[in-house]
Amino acid sequence: MTAALIGLSALLPLVVVLAHRGVAPILLAMGLIVATRAEPWRLGVPYFVLRPQWSAPFVRAALFFLAFCVWIVFSGFWSPRSGASRLVFDVLGPALAGGAVIWEISRRPPEATRGLSTCLAWCGAAAIVLIAFEAATGGFLRSITPPEDMTPGRVRDAISVGRGATIVTLTFFGIAVLLYERFRSIAFVGALYAATLFATWKLDITSNFAGALLGGGVFIAALKWPHVTLMSVGGAFLVALALVPLAVFIPADAAIAQLSGHLPISWLQRLAIWQSAARDAINCLPFGCGADYSRVIAATSEKVIIPGAPKPLNVMPLHPHNLFLQIWIEFGLPGVLLFGASFFNGALALRSAPLSTLEKAAIAASVACLLVSALVEASLWQVWRVAAPIFAGVFIAAARQARLTKEA
């Protein structure tokens, strides 16, 4: 089984650069491999299902998350999109698979995970280097890999490389701590952080660049105040979830009129998107309008005219480019409360978990990166976006094992 996990991990660098959606199948395959063992079922089912330990915040987090997934299924019954309930697997699948992999890595004797940890460390570093190379060369590897992108300016290739950079940003701090625990080289980790910043800047993806910068600041703060920083970032995440409907008060039209020519078109479009999505979220209270409602209304959404844009733009392009608004729109108050309760209890569990300061700093920094992504671009139904932050957890679990190996 270890060899199979190592083999799948070895695919990560090429997948991140050439086929970003592939991170989800890799995570699912790793989870299925773990599921072939009897031990996860023998220990996990009683702990979480038959005799759940409600006093344990991690168990509460898992059960609230499962309840959130059940609510996704129920919401499909009133969604205008046929078969929307099936979308629960886009969320539940990566979560279960990733949880199984993290559990498997954490439960094994540290020495037994040495090979997997080493592979994950080098593959994470390779993914960062390759993304930086693609950014510097204008997507050279994509250009020589079929099929050829025939779109003007190779837009499709640029989008794919940019999404690979998103994966690198969301997983960087897990990779960084794993590399440090394995090789004890601050210079190497620092060089990879510089490569990540370079790639996100060169690719002109402001959210990734901002996430990497914020994550770096949070990481440094967490080295001194790990618990306070972790809970502060978690609190910011929950505040954003709770208050995001206030985006209805964004003066989108006035801002577009005043800032056109000074800000990128995509930024101005987002102001209109968020204002419209917040209005939809309020109109869909209390139970939400159902899973994938955002995609349905995208087909008939209003248009916004932004000077410089080649045509009028949708105010709902498939999803609201804000994870929190999507939860409000599609799942209403029950979805918000269940998702928030799961996240809150997860934060409590991590605060008291037997993790080092470095590992907690990596978690806090990864959550900060996720917060930026959730605010400006993420969607529940893009499975690779769900899988990417879970992979950060896989790297951190491997880092913990690497530390325990050295301490043994």
Secondary structure, DSSP 4 states (H G I P E B T S, - for coil): -HHHHHHHHTTHHHHHHH-GGGHHHHHHHHHHHHHTSHHHHHHHHIIIIIS--TTSHHHHHHHHHHHHHHHHHHHTTT-SSTTGGGGHHHHHHHHHHHHHHHHHHHHS-GGGGHHHHHHHHHHHHHHHHHHHHHHHHTSHHHHTSSSP--SGGGHHHHHHHHHHHHHHHHHHHHHHHHHHHHH--HHHHHHHHHHHHHHHHHTT-HHHHHHHHHHHHHHHHHHHSHHHHHHHHHHHHHHHHHHGGGGGG--HHHHHHHHBTTB-HHHHHHHHHHHHHHHHHHHTTTT-S-TTHHHHHHTT--EE--TT-SS-EESSSSS-S-HHHHHHHHHHHHHHHHHHHHHHHHHHHHHHSS--HHHHHHHHHHHHHHHHHHHHT--TT-HHHHHHHHHHHHHHHHHHHHHHHHH-
